[in-house]
Amino acid sequence: MKVAYIFATQRHTVSYVLGRMILPQLEENRHGVDVVGMFFEDNNYVLVRGNLLGERLLAVAKAKGILLMGCDQCCYEREIADQLLEGVPIGCFPDLYGALAGNMPDQVITL
Amino acid sequence: MIEPEPRTGCCGNRRTPTLSDYIDDGLRRSRLTASDALGAACRDDAGHVARFGVHIADGVVTSVGFRASTCVTLVAYCEVAAQRVSGRRVAEALRTLQPADIARALPSVPPAKRDRAQLARALLIALLEQAKELQT
């Protein structure tokens, strides 16, 4: 099964759910599903260059072909749009759906 | 390059407007723009649409309105262009819309999204040129 994650809530979904569960599982090839994309609304500071979690995430994303994308308005609001990890785009839903069109997820999970 | 108008920030401090300020101002301007005050719509290759409307009195651009697709980058560029020309004589307003100048106003926009600036600029120039011809 293919899934995409949308990080939208203000819970500790990145430091905890992503950082301590999803990412280590992906690194160890035992997450259980194919992750095709991750879209960050809130918590998008993880996509800033130099962020330790973000750099690990980028390495996994490159190795596994996972799309990483930041919400454009969220990144503009935080003034980080020009500081993101190499190759990570920003966009809104049309951009996200367009980018996932060639590798559509079976489930989209909002965290 | 034209310097942006400073904003009043916390405790009355003056600050340079951010990209988010232009988005907020642009969304507000677009809400307040009546449909019948708008010129022809233009669509770019990515499907983004924008329409501008200007009111000119005695050769001066007294008000600018627009409606644009919900791409916030496009909204911000349209707002930059609208602020640039407001209150200027038409010929002067046209001079403020130099190529790359609108894009340069928002340097934090990633390169992949800077093409929206051309759509905003081209539309406003076309409308102002039209207005200029009507005046002469």
gemmi code that builds the backbone of each chain (N, CA, C; Angstrom):
import gemmi

chains = {
    "A": [
        ("MET", (0.840, -1.203, 0.000), (0.000, 0.000, 0.000), (0.877, 1.256, 0.000)),
        ("LYS", (0.395, 2.268, -0.717), (1.119, 3.541, -0.759), (0.366, 4.571, 0.077)),
        ("VAL", (1.112, 5.331, 0.861), (0.476, 6.380, 1.670), (1.201, 7.715, 1.474)),
        ("ALA", (0.458, 8.766, 1.715), (1.062, 10.112, 1.789), (0.669, 10.690, 3.135)),
        ("TYR", (1.588, 11.397, 3.738), (1.305, 12.029, 5.031), (1.171, 13.536, 4.852)),
        ("ILE", (0.160, 14.093, 5.473), (0.022, 15.545, 5.518), (0.173, 15.959, 6.981)),
        ("PHE", (1.209, 16.731, 7.253), (1.449, 17.197, 8.622), (0.742, 18.546, 8.791)),
        ("ALA", (-0.404, 18.499, 9.448), (-1.244, 19.698, 9.476), (-1.594, 20.169, 10.878)),
        ("THR", (-1.427, 19.327, 11.852), (-1.902, 19.705, 13.177), (-0.753, 20.209, 14.049)),
        ("GLN", (-1.128, 20.769, 15.175), (-0.117, 21.360, 16.048), (0.309, 20.416, 17.173)),
        ("ARG", (-0.106, 19.179, 17.059), (0.434, 18.201, 18.015), (1.918, 18.022, 17.710)),
        ("HIS", (2.612, 17.239, 18.526), (4.032, 17.026, 18.235), (4.195, 15.941, 17.182)),
        ("THR", (3.635, 16.211, 16.011), (3.618, 15.190, 14.962), (4.951, 15.051, 14.263)),
        ("VAL", (5.757, 16.105, 14.266), (7.036, 16.000, 13.573), (8.118, 15.492, 14.517)),
        ("SER", (8.310, 16.176, 15.648), (9.379, 15.747, 16.557), (9.132, 14.341, 17.085)),
        ("TYR", (7.873, 14.005, 17.283), (7.572, 12.711, 17.896), (7.144, 11.654, 16.873)),
        ("VAL", (6.020, 11.899, 16.210), (5.485, 10.861, 15.303), (6.425, 10.628, 14.112)),
        ("LEU", (6.878, 11.723, 13.515), (7.805, 11.561, 12.388), (9.202, 11.181, 12.888)),
        ("GLY", (9.695, 11.967, 13.855), (11.082, 11.799, 14.294), (11.360, 10.520, 15.038)),
        ("ARG", (10.372, 10.049, 15.775), (10.642, 8.856, 16.600), (9.969, 7.592, 16.092)),
        ("MET", (9.049, 7.751, 15.145), (8.394, 6.544, 14.629), (8.600, 6.385, 13.134)),
        ("ILE", (7.986, 7.299, 12.373), (7.978, 7.094, 10.913), (9.388, 7.095, 10.330)),
        ("LEU", (10.169, 8.123, 10.654), (11.495, 8.235, 10.036), (12.427, 7.078, 10.420)),
        ("PRO", (12.534, 6.736, 11.700), (13.393, 5.573, 12.023), (12.917, 4.298, 11.337)),
        ("GLN", (11.603, 4.128, 11.238), (11.076, 2.929, 10.568), (11.435, 2.927, 9.089)),
        ("LEU", (11.345, 4.105, 8.470), (11.731, 4.194, 7.050), (13.219, 3.906, 6.887)),
        ("GLU", (14.008, 4.455, 7.793), (15.463, 4.233, 7.708), (15.806, 2.755, 7.867)),
        ("GLU", (14.976, 2.055, 8.627), (15.243, 0.631, 8.879), (14.422, -0.274, 7.962)),
        ("ASN", (13.762, 0.329, 6.979), (12.938, -0.421, 6.012), (11.887, -1.313, 6.684)),
        ("ARG", (11.256, -0.777, 7.715), (10.231, -1.591, 8.388), (8.994, -0.747, 8.711)),
        ("HIS", (8.712, 0.247, 7.858), (7.542, 1.085, 8.119), (6.246, 0.339, 7.762)),
        ("GLY", (6.345, -0.578, 6.824), (5.181, -1.416, 6.527), (4.397, -0.998, 5.305)),
        ("VAL", (4.576, 0.235, 4.871), (3.920, 0.690, 3.636), (4.937, 1.532, 2.855)),
        ("ASP", (4.598, 1.789, 1.587), (5.436, 2.692, 0.791), (4.927, 4.117, 0.999)),
        ("VAL", (5.820, 4.971, 1.463), (5.446, 6.383, 1.610), (5.813, 7.097, 0.308)),
        ("VAL", (4.821, 7.712, -0.324), (5.104, 8.382, -1.608), (5.245, 9.894, -1.454)),
        ("GLY", (4.728, 10.441, -0.350), (4.843, 11.890, -0.199), (4.585, 12.350, 1.219)),
        ("MET", (5.165, 13.499, 1.548), (4.913, 14.160, 2.837), (4.734, 15.646, 2.565)),
        ("PHE", (3.647, 16.193, 3.083), (3.330, 17.600, 2.869), (3.249, 18.256, 4.241)),
        ("PHE", (3.994, 19.345, 4.394), (4.090, 19.982, 5.716), (3.389, 21.327, 5.725)),
        ("GLU", (2.351, 21.425, 6.507), (1.695, 22.717, 6.713), (2.320, 23.348, 7.949)),
        ("ASP", (1.780, 23.020, 9.101), (2.430, 23.469, 10.322), (3.681, 22.599, 10.509)),
        ("ASN", (4.526, 22.962, 11.422), (5.736, 22.178, 11.698), (6.711, 22.139, 10.528)),
        ("ASN", (6.615, 23.101, 9.612), (7.463, 23.003, 8.428), (8.891, 23.508, 8.653)),
        ("TYR", (9.208, 23.916, 9.862), (10.610, 24.272, 10.142), (11.516, 23.056, 9.959)),
        ("VAL", (10.932, 21.880, 9.990), (11.736, 20.671, 9.793), (12.363, 20.655, 8.398)),
        ("LEU", (11.787, 21.432, 7.476), (12.300, 21.436, 6.103), (13.417, 22.451, 5.887)),
        ("VAL", (13.758, 23.192, 6.923), (14.819, 24.198, 6.779), (16.186, 23.514, 6.734)),
        ("ARG", (17.022, 24.017, 5.815), (18.387, 23.475, 5.688), (19.093, 23.455, 7.041)),
        ("GLY", (19.741, 22.360, 7.338), (20.497, 22.270, 8.578), (19.709, 21.635, 9.708)),
        ("ASN", (18.398, 21.524, 9.548), (17.601, 20.854, 10.577), (17.979, 19.370, 10.583)),
        ("LEU", (18.386, 18.880, 11.726), (18.930, 17.520, 11.777), (17.913, 16.476, 11.340)),
        ("LEU", (16.691, 16.635, 11.832), (15.633, 15.693, 11.447), (15.350, 15.818, 9.951)),
        ("GLY", (15.298, 17.065, 9.489), (15.021, 17.307, 8.079), (16.085, 16.729, 7.171)),
        ("GLU", (17.334, 16.848, 7.568), (18.423, 16.308, 6.742), (18.332, 14.777, 6.666)),
        ("ARG", (17.970, 14.161, 7.781), (17.787, 12.701, 7.755), (16.611, 12.336, 6.850)),
        ("LEU", (15.544, 13.122, 6.976), (14.348, 12.875, 6.174), (14.665, 13.016, 4.684)),
        ("LEU", (15.455, 14.032, 4.348), (15.806, 14.254, 2.946), (16.592, 13.062, 2.393)),
        ("ALA", (17.495, 12.539, 3.198), (18.294, 11.391, 2.746), (17.393, 10.191, 2.449)),
        ("VAL", (16.434, 9.946, 3.343), (15.510, 8.824, 3.133), (14.628, 9.095, 1.921)),
        ("ALA", (14.171, 10.353, 1.805), (13.283, 10.710, 0.692), (13.983, 10.502, -0.642)),
        ("LYS", (15.252, 10.901, -0.696), (16.001, 10.722, -1.951), (16.174, 9.243, -2.271)),
        ("ALA", (16.485, 8.454, -1.252), (16.728, 7.019, -1.468), (15.456, 6.279, -1.871)),
        ("LYS", (14.314, 6.727, -1.347), (13.077, 5.982, -1.577), (12.129, 6.687, -2.552)),
        ("GLY", (12.532, 7.828, -3.077), (11.669, 8.525, -4.026), (10.430, 9.125, -3.387)),
        ("ILE", (10.577, 9.628, -2.165), (9.438, 10.225, -1.459), (9.392, 11.721, -1.755)),
        ("LEU", (8.228, 12.194, -2.150), (8.060, 13.622, -2.388), (7.972, 14.361, -1.048)),
        ("LEU", (8.783, 15.388, -0.884), (8.647, 16.284, 0.273), (8.212, 17.634, -0.255)),
        ("MET", (7.225, 18.241, 0.383), (6.758, 19.557, -0.062), (6.281, 20.359, 1.141)),
        ("GLY", (6.596, 21.653, 1.123), (6.107, 22.546, 2.175), (4.924, 23.344, 1.652)),
        ("CYS", (3.981, 23.611, 2.506), (2.861, 24.493, 2.144), (3.451, 25.880, 1.849)),
        ("ASP", (3.116, 26.418, 0.678), (3.752, 27.688, 0.294), (3.396, 28.825, 1.254)),
        ("GLN", (2.114, 28.952, 1.566), (1.712, 30.076, 2.423), (2.301, 29.940, 3.832)),
        ("CYS", (2.371, 28.686, 4.307), (2.946, 28.455, 5.645), (4.430, 28.823, 5.652)),
        ("CYS", (5.132, 28.477, 4.574), (6.566, 28.793, 4.502), (6.790, 30.292, 4.337)),
        ("TYR", (5.945, 30.943, 3.549), (6.077, 32.399, 3.405), (5.830, 33.083, 4.753)),
        ("GLU", (4.812, 32.612, 5.455), (4.462, 33.226, 6.737), (5.631, 33.126, 7.710)),
        ("ARG", (6.352, 32.009, 7.648), (7.475, 31.800, 8.561), (8.795, 32.327, 7.988)),
        ("GLU", (8.719, 32.870, 6.753), (9.898, 33.430, 6.075), (11.031, 32.408, 5.938)),
        ("ILE", (10.648, 31.204, 5.530), (11.652, 30.149, 5.348), (11.630, 29.581, 3.924)),
        ("ALA", (10.815, 30.177, 3.046), (10.645, 29.599, 1.701), (11.957, 29.511, 0.940)),
        ("ASP", (12.889, 30.413, 1.240), (14.168, 30.407, 0.524), (15.271, 29.733, 1.342)),
        ("GLN", (14.873, 29.010, 2.361), (15.884, 28.354, 3.208), (15.655, 26.856, 3.317)),
        ("LEU", (14.871, 26.322, 2.394), (14.494, 24.912, 2.545), (15.593, 23.964, 2.066)),
        ("LEU", (15.486, 22.738, 2.504), (16.413, 21.678, 2.105), (16.492, 21.610, 0.584)),
        ("GLU", (17.650, 21.210, 0.086), (17.889, 21.203, -1.350), (16.820, 20.385, -2.097)),
        ("GLY", (16.214, 21.030, -3.068), (15.257, 20.325, -3.932), (13.864, 20.198, -3.374)),
        ("VAL", (13.624, 20.708, -2.176), (12.280, 20.593, -1.594), (11.439, 21.783, -2.058)),
        ("PRO", (10.361, 21.520, -2.792), (9.543, 22.615, -3.308), (8.491, 23.061, -2.292)),
        ("ILE", (7.904, 24.212, -2.584), (6.725, 24.634, -1.829), (5.548, 24.649, -2.796)),
        ("GLY", (4.363, 24.557, -2.241), (3.201, 24.570, -3.117), (1.918, 24.465, -2.332)),
        ("CYS", (0.826, 24.432, -3.087), (-0.491, 24.261, -2.470), (-1.075, 22.942, -3.006)),
        ("PHE", (-2.319, 22.687, -2.733), (-2.882, 21.384, -3.105), (-2.732, 21.045, -4.592)),
        ("PRO", (-2.954, 22.013, -5.500), (-2.766, 21.644, -6.917), (-1.347, 21.168, -7.198)),
        ("ASP", (-0.376, 21.800, -6.546), (1.023, 21.389, -6.748), (1.261, 20.004, -6.154)),
        ("LEU", (0.676, 19.776, -4.981), (0.839, 18.478, -4.319), (0.226, 17.370, -5.172)),
        ("TYR", (-1.015, 17.569, -5.600), (-1.673, 16.537, -6.409), (-0.930, 16.330, -7.722)),
        ("GLY", (-0.463, 17.437, -8.303), (0.295, 17.330, -9.552), (1.563, 16.524, -9.356)),
        ("ALA", (2.254, 16.790, -8.250), (3.522, 16.099, -7.997), (3.301, 14.618, -7.682)),
        ("LEU", (2.144, 14.303, -7.098), (1.862, 12.909, -6.752), (1.170, 12.155, -7.885)),
        ("ALA", (0.813, 12.872, -8.939), (-0.015, 12.262, -9.996), (0.610, 10.997, -10.586)),
        ("GLY", (1.926, 10.981, -10.675), (2.570, 9.816, -11.271), (2.786, 8.674, -10.289)),
        ("ASN", (2.468, 8.902, -9.036), (2.685, 7.869, -8.018), (1.657, 8.075, -6.904)),
        ("MET", (0.414, 7.881, -7.274), (-0.691, 8.235, -6.371), (-0.757, 7.331, -5.139)),
        ("PRO", (-0.985, 7.908, -3.965), (-1.130, 7.085, -2.759), (-2.510, 6.432, -2.705)),
        ("ASP", (-2.569, 5.304, -2.012), (-3.877, 4.679, -1.766), (-4.568, 5.362, -0.595)),
        ("GLN", (-3.775, 5.850, 0.336), (-4.330, 6.523, 1.521), (-3.573, 7.822, 1.764)),
        ("VAL", (-4.294, 8.849, 2.174), (-3.647, 10.086, 2.611), (-3.943, 10.226, 4.102)),
        ("ILE", (-2.894, 10.321, 4.873), (-3.053, 10.338, 6.333), (-2.668, 11.704, 6.876)),
        ("THR", (-3.593, 12.339, 7.554), (-3.321, 13.654, 8.137), (-2.863, 13.495, 9.579)),
        ("LEU", (-1.721, 14.061, 9.863), (-1.166, 13.965, 11.221), (-1.098, 15.343, 11.845)),
    ],
    "B": [
        ("MET", (15.280, 50.470, -8.119), (14.178, 49.692, -7.534), (13.448, 50.523, -6.478)),
        ("ILE", (12.141, 50.406, -6.453), (11.345, 51.182, -5.503), (11.337, 50.488, -4.144)),
        ("GLU", (11.609, 51.265, -3.114), (11.603, 50.693, -1.764), (10.162, 50.530, -1.285)),
        ("PRO", (9.837, 49.416, -0.652), (8.474, 49.244, -0.151), (8.180, 50.171, 1.020)),
        ("GLU", (6.926, 50.525, 1.144), (6.497, 51.361, 2.273), (6.695, 50.590, 3.564)),
        ("PRO", (7.377, 51.192, 4.571), (7.524, 50.463, 5.834), (6.181, 50.291, 6.550)),
        ("ARG", (6.095, 49.266, 7.353), (4.879, 48.999, 8.130), (5.134, 49.339, 9.592)),
        ("THR", (4.052, 49.565, 10.298), (4.177, 49.763, 11.728), (4.060, 48.404, 12.403)),
        ("GLY", (5.120, 48.009, 13.084), (5.104, 46.714, 13.745), (4.777, 46.849, 15.220)),
        ("CYS", (5.235, 45.894, 15.991), (4.971, 45.875, 17.421), (5.550, 47.127, 18.092)),
        ("CYS", (4.835, 47.690, 19.033), (5.280, 48.858, 19.814), (5.609, 50.062, 18.920)),
        ("GLY", (4.969, 50.133, 17.757), (5.175, 51.287, 16.887), (6.465, 51.247, 16.085)),
        ("ASN", (7.234, 50.177, 16.186), (8.473, 50.078, 15.405), (8.150, 49.959, 13.919)),
        ("ARG", (8.975, 50.588, 13.084), (8.790, 50.489, 11.643), (9.498, 49.234, 11.152)),
        ("ARG", (8.873, 48.527, 10.245), (9.499, 47.312, 9.720), (9.213, 47.190, 8.227)),
        ("THR", (10.084, 46.470, 7.557), (9.905, 46.231, 6.118), (8.782, 45.217, 5.935)),
        ("PRO", (7.880, 45.454, 4.965), (6.809, 44.470, 4.771), (7.346, 43.114, 4.344)),
        ("THR", (6.706, 42.082, 4.821), (7.112, 40.718, 4.468), (6.232, 40.212, 3.325)),
        ("LEU", (6.619, 39.084, 2.807), (5.818, 38.465, 1.753), (4.405, 38.177, 2.259)),
        ("SER", (4.306, 37.791, 3.514), (2.984, 37.523, 4.101), (2.127, 38.784, 4.141)),
        ("ASP", (2.757, 39.931, 4.368), (2.006, 41.195, 4.353), (1.378, 41.408, 2.975)),
        ("TYR", (2.169, 41.157, 1.930), (1.639, 41.342, 0.574), (0.505, 40.356, 0.295)),
        ("ILE", (0.631, 39.148, 0.808), (-0.452, 38.166, 0.620), (-1.715, 38.670, 1.318)),
        ("ASP", (-1.582, 39.089, 2.576), (-2.752, 39.570, 3.326), (-3.384, 40.778, 2.641)),
        ("ASP", (-2.534, 41.744, 2.251), (-3.045, 42.943, 1.589), (-3.716, 42.585, 0.262)),
        ("GLY", (-3.085, 41.651, -0.462), (-3.622, 41.249, -1.761), (-4.964, 40.545, -1.628)),
        ("LEU", (-5.083, 39.678, -0.652), (-6.355, 38.976, -0.460), (-7.438, 39.972, -0.065)),
        ("ARG", (-7.067, 40.963, 0.753), (-8.023, 41.991, 1.158), (-8.442, 42.824, -0.058)),
        ("ARG", (-7.442, 43.227, -0.850), (-7.745, 44.048, -2.021), (-8.640, 43.274, -2.979)),
        ("SER", (-8.329, 41.985, -3.153), (-9.119, 41.196, -4.085), (-10.552, 41.001, -3.603)),
        ("ARG", (-10.741, 40.888, -2.285), (-12.110, 40.784, -1.753), (-12.895, 42.062, -1.998)),
        ("LEU", (-12.206, 43.205, -1.955), (-12.876, 44.495, -2.068), (-13.053, 44.950, -3.517)),
        ("THR", (-12.535, 44.155, -4.454), (-12.615, 44.553, -5.860), (-13.903, 44.029, -6.485)),
        ("ALA", (-14.702, 44.963, -7.005), (-15.952, 44.554, -7.657), (-15.641, 43.928, -9.010)),
        ("SER", (-16.396, 42.901, -9.371), (-16.147, 42.186, -10.633), (-16.266, 43.108, -11.834)),
        ("ASP", (-17.224, 44.058, -11.768), (-17.428, 44.909, -12.945), (-16.342, 45.970, -13.095)),
        ("ALA", (-15.411, 46.009, -12.151), (-14.310, 46.972, -12.258), (-13.067, 46.326, -12.861)),
        ("LEU", (-13.216, 45.097, -13.317), (-12.033, 44.354, -13.762), (-11.919, 44.292, -15.278)),
        ("GLY", (-10.678, 44.238, -15.752), (-10.419, 44.083, -17.181), (-10.435, 42.615, -17.570)),
        ("ALA", (-9.887, 42.344, -18.736), (-9.892, 40.972, -19.255), (-9.002, 40.064, -18.410)),
        ("ALA", (-9.409, 38.807, -18.342), (-8.619, 37.831, -17.590), (-7.520, 37.260, -18.477)),
        ("CYS", (-6.462, 36.838, -17.835), (-5.373, 36.195, -18.572), (-4.966, 34.945, -17.795)),
        ("ARG", (-4.666, 33.896, -18.532), (-4.307, 32.618, -17.903), (-2.895, 32.236, -18.337)),
        ("ASP", (-2.067, 31.802, -17.397), (-0.723, 31.377, -17.797), (-0.705, 29.878, -18.088)),
        ("ASP", (0.458, 29.364, -18.452), (0.559, 27.959, -18.854), (0.191, 26.999, -17.727)),
        ("ALA", (0.374, 27.453, -16.485), (0.074, 26.577, -15.343), (-1.397, 26.669, -14.926)),
        ("GLY", (-2.168, 27.493, -15.634), (-3.587, 27.591, -15.321), (-3.952, 28.685, -14.330)),
        ("HIS", (-2.991, 29.490, -13.913), (-3.296, 30.602, -13.005), (-3.968, 31.729, -13.777)),
        ("VAL", (-4.970, 32.304, -13.150), (-5.730, 33.369, -13.810), (-5.649, 34.632, -12.969)),
        ("ALA", (-5.585, 35.759, -13.635), (-5.634, 37.043, -12.909), (-6.341, 38.075, -13.764)),
        ("ARG", (-6.975, 39.017, -13.097), (-7.644, 40.148, -13.763), (-7.376, 41.383, -12.931)),
        ("PHE", (-7.026, 42.451, -13.581), (-6.813, 43.727, -12.900), (-7.888, 44.715, -13.318)),
        ("GLY", (-8.066, 45.708, -12.489), (-8.903, 46.840, -12.846), (-8.251, 48.093, -12.301)),
        ("VAL", (-8.264, 49.175, -13.080), (-7.678, 50.429, -12.593), (-8.685, 51.550, -12.769)),
        ("HIS", (-8.598, 52.517, -11.893), (-9.384, 53.732, -12.057), (-8.401, 54.871, -12.197)),
        ("ILE", (-8.593, 55.638, -13.260), (-7.656, 56.729, -13.547), (-8.421, 58.042, -13.587)),
        ("ALA", (-7.932, 59.019, -12.879), (-8.548, 60.352, -12.883), (-7.461, 61.389, -13.122)),
        ("ASP", (-7.676, 62.232, -14.101), (-6.700, 63.274, -14.464), (-5.302, 62.692, -14.680)),
        ("GLY", (-5.246, 61.539, -15.288), (-3.955, 60.932, -15.621), (-3.277, 60.220, -14.474)),
        ("VAL", (-3.937, 60.160, -13.333), (-3.331, 59.513, -12.159), (-4.089, 58.220, -11.833)),
        ("VAL", (-3.345, 57.178, -11.528), (-3.969, 55.906, -11.125), (-4.481, 56.085, -9.694)),
        ("THR", (-5.772, 56.219, -9.550), (-6.306, 56.494, -8.212), (-6.639, 55.218, -7.449)),
        ("SER", (-6.962, 54.164, -8.162), (-7.188, 52.901, -7.452), (-6.892, 51.727, -8.378)),
        ("VAL", (-6.465, 50.643, -7.742), (-6.170, 49.406, -8.477), (-6.840, 48.257, -7.740)),
        ("GLY", (-7.477, 47.402, -8.498), (-8.051, 46.200, -7.902), (-7.650, 44.990, -8.725)),
        ("PHE", (-7.775, 43.839, -8.157), (-7.512, 42.619, -8.944), (-8.200, 41.427, -8.319)),
        ("ARG", (-8.353, 40.421, -9.118), (-8.745, 39.084, -8.647), (-7.754, 38.112, -9.251)),
        ("ALA", (-7.345, 37.142, -8.476), (-6.359, 36.190, -8.983), (-6.665, 34.803, -8.452)),
        ("SER", (-6.119, 33.807, -9.120), (-6.214, 32.434, -8.618), (-5.717, 32.391, -7.182)),
        ("THR", (-6.064, 31.340, -6.504), (-5.716, 31.271, -5.087), (-4.259, 30.913, -4.829)),
        ("CYS", (-3.424, 30.961, -5.838), (-1.982, 30.787, -5.618), (-1.481, 32.032, -4.880)),
        ("VAL", (-1.007, 31.835, -3.666), (-0.644, 33.008, -2.851), (0.567, 33.754, -3.419)),
        ("THR", (1.413, 33.062, -4.144), (2.564, 33.742, -4.755), (2.061, 34.733, -5.812)),
        ("LEU", (1.104, 34.300, -6.603), (0.522, 35.196, -7.613), (-0.180, 36.371, -6.942)),
        ("VAL", (-0.918, 36.101, -5.881), (-1.613, 37.175, -5.151), (-0.598, 38.201, -4.643)),
        ("ALA", (0.510, 37.716, -4.098), (1.534, 38.632, -3.563), (2.135, 39.481, -4.679)),
        ("TYR", (2.423, 38.868, -5.818), (2.989, 39.636, -6.935), (1.975, 40.660, -7.460)),
        ("CYS", (0.712, 40.271, -7.558), (-0.317, 41.220, -8.014), (-0.387, 42.398, -7.051)),
        ("GLU", (-0.283, 42.123, -5.755), (-0.356, 43.194, -4.761), (0.852, 44.117, -4.872)),
        ("VAL", (2.029, 43.543, -5.074), (3.232, 44.371, -5.262), (3.014, 45.304, -6.450)),
        ("ALA", (2.539, 44.737, -7.560), (2.321, 45.548, -8.768), (1.280, 46.628, -8.504)),
        ("ALA", (0.209, 46.273, -7.818), (-0.860, 47.246, -7.531), (-0.330, 48.390, -6.676)),
        ("GLN", (0.451, 48.063, -5.662), (0.999, 49.119, -4.788), (1.969, 50.015, -5.553)),
        ("ARG", (2.738, 49.398, -6.463), (3.714, 50.172, -7.240), (3.051, 51.288, -8.039)),
        ("VAL", (1.906, 50.989, -8.640), (1.328, 51.952, -9.582), (0.320, 52.901, -8.931)),
        ("SER", (-0.180, 52.547, -7.763), (-1.216, 53.380, -7.131), (-0.687, 54.776, -6.839)),
        ("GLY", (-1.468, 55.768, -7.211), (-1.112, 57.161, -6.918), (-0.120, 57.772, -7.898)),
        ("ARG", (0.272, 57.029, -8.917), (1.242, 57.563, -9.892), (0.544, 57.951, -11.190)),
        ("ARG", (1.166, 58.840, -11.928), (0.677, 59.143, -13.262), (0.885, 57.894, -14.118)),
        ("VAL", (0.068, 57.718, -15.131), (0.092, 56.472, -15.909), (1.480, 56.188, -16.487)),
        ("ALA", (2.097, 57.195, -17.082), (3.416, 56.976, -17.696), (4.443, 56.567, -16.639)),
        ("GLU", (4.367, 57.218, -15.494), (5.295, 56.901, -14.406), (5.004, 55.499, -13.865)),
        ("ALA", (3.724, 55.178, -13.767), (3.320, 53.853, -13.280), (3.892, 52.764, -14.177)),
        ("LEU", (3.841, 53.012, -15.490), (4.383, 52.018, -16.428), (5.882, 51.831, -16.224)),
        ("ARG", (6.546, 52.931, -15.897), (8.004, 52.836, -15.698), (8.360, 52.038, -14.430)),
        ("THR", (7.433, 52.030, -13.475), (7.726, 51.293, -12.233), (7.609, 49.779, -12.416)),
        ("LEU", (7.026, 49.380, -13.549), (6.819, 47.938, -13.772), (7.885, 47.395, -14.714)),
        ("GLN", (9.125, 47.606, -14.358), (10.232, 47.118, -15.173), (10.324, 45.591, -15.071)),
        ("PRO", (10.824, 44.969, -16.171), (10.989, 43.513, -16.105), (11.873, 43.128, -14.911)),
        ("ALA", (11.517, 42.105, -14.265), (12.268, 41.545, -13.117), (12.106, 42.356, -11.841)),
        ("ASP", (11.573, 43.563, -11.946), (11.454, 44.395, -10.759), (10.403, 43.851, -9.789)),
        ("ILE", (9.297, 43.370, -10.327), (8.239, 42.811, -9.478), (8.764, 41.549, -8.787)),
        ("ALA", (9.451, 40.730, -9.553), (10.003, 39.494, -8.968), (11.049, 39.826, -7.907)),
        ("ARG", (11.838, 40.871, -8.168), (12.902, 41.242, -7.233), (12.338, 41.752, -5.905)),
        ("ALA", (11.115, 42.227, -5.947), (10.511, 42.771, -4.727), (10.267, 41.688, -3.683)),
        ("LEU", (10.165, 40.446, -4.141), (9.893, 39.336, -3.218), (10.996, 38.279, -3.388)),
        ("PRO", (12.188, 38.559, -2.873), (13.325, 37.689, -3.149), (13.228, 36.295, -2.548)),
        ("SER", (12.349, 36.129, -1.564), (12.289, 34.802, -0.931), (11.419, 33.813, -1.699)),
        ("VAL", (10.769, 34.272, -2.766), (9.981, 33.328, -3.570), (10.950, 32.388, -4.304)),
        ("PRO", (10.739, 31.081, -4.214), (11.637, 30.146, -4.897), (11.579, 30.353, -6.416)),
        ("PRO", (12.694, 30.098, -7.111), (12.743, 30.312, -8.561), (11.589, 29.660, -9.322)),
        ("ALA", (11.153, 28.498, -8.884), (10.101, 27.785, -9.617), (8.777, 28.539, -9.629)),
        ("LYS", (8.615, 29.494, -8.732), (7.334, 30.211, -8.658), (7.449, 31.667, -9.111)),
        ("ARG", (8.618, 32.068, -9.558), (8.797, 33.482, -9.920), (8.115, 33.861, -11.225)),
        ("ASP", (7.713, 32.861, -12.017), (7.054, 33.200, -13.284), (5.713, 33.893, -13.069)),
        ("ARG", (5.137, 33.741, -11.880), (3.861, 34.419, -11.586), (4.022, 35.933, -11.671)),
        ("ALA", (5.220, 36.424, -11.404), (5.455, 37.868, -11.449), (5.218, 38.401, -12.850)),
        ("GLN", (5.581, 37.601, -13.847), (5.410, 38.055, -15.232), (3.939, 38.177, -15.588)),
        ("LEU", (3.137, 37.263, -15.087), (1.696, 37.327, -15.367), (1.112, 38.609, -14.770)),
        ("ALA", (1.439, 38.882, -13.521), (0.920, 40.088, -12.858), (1.385, 41.344, -13.589)),
        ("ARG", (2.647, 41.383, -13.908), (3.219, 42.569, -14.560), (2.591, 42.778, -15.946)),
        ("ALA", (2.541, 41.711, -16.741), (2.041, 41.835, -18.113), (0.595, 42.304, -18.138)),
        ("LEU", (-0.198, 41.788, -17.229), (-1.618, 42.171, -17.192), (-1.789, 43.638, -16.839)),
        ("LEU", (-1.066, 44.081, -15.837), (-1.216, 45.466, -15.399), (-0.682, 46.429, -16.455)),
        ("ILE", (0.407, 46.058, -17.088), (0.953, 46.903, -18.154), (-0.061, 47.021, -19.294)),
        ("ALA", (-0.645, 45.895, -19.688), (-1.613, 45.924, -20.791), (-2.769, 46.857, -20.459)),
        ("LEU", (-3.224, 46.792, -19.227), (-4.364, 47.626, -18.813), (-3.982, 49.108, -18.786)),
        ("LEU", (-2.795, 49.397, -18.277), (-2.351, 50.797, -18.208), (-2.086, 51.359, -19.610)),
        ("GLU", (-1.532, 50.536, -20.487), (-1.301, 50.974, -21.872), (-2.639, 51.316, -22.533)),
        ("GLN", (-3.616, 50.462, -22.256), (-4.956, 50.679, -22.810), (-5.523, 52.014, -22.295)),
        ("ALA", (-5.361, 52.233, -20.998), (-5.862, 53.464, -20.390), (-5.141, 54.676, -20.953)),
        ("LYS", (-3.850, 54.523, -21.193), (-3.040, 55.617, -21.725), (-3.537, 56.002, -23.128)),
        ("GLU", (-3.834, 54.974, -23.914), (-4.320, 55.234, -25.275), (-5.677, 55.925, -25.254)),
        ("LEU", (-6.513, 55.519, -24.318), (-7.850, 56.125, -24.222), (-7.760, 57.596, -23.828)),
        ("GLN", (-6.712, 57.894, -23.057), (-6.548, 59.295, -22.622), (-6.099, 60.214, -23.748)),
        ("THR", (-5.350, 59.608, -24.702), (-4.785, 60.473, -25.752), (-5.728, 60.595, -26.961)),
    ],
}
model = gemmi.Model(1)
for chain_id, residues in chains.items():
    chain = gemmi.Chain(chain_id)
    for i, (resn, *xyz) in enumerate(residues, 1):
        res = gemmi.Residue()
        res.name, res.seqid = resn, gemmi.SeqId(i, " ")
        for name, pos in zip(("N", "CA", "C"), xyz):
            atom = gemmi.Atom()
            atom.name, atom.element = name, gemmi.Element(name[0])
            atom.pos, atom.b_iso = gemmi.Position(*pos), 0.0
            res.add_atom(atom)
        chain.add_residue(res)
    model.add_chain(chain)
structure = gemmi.Structure()
structure.add_model(model)
structure.setup_entities()
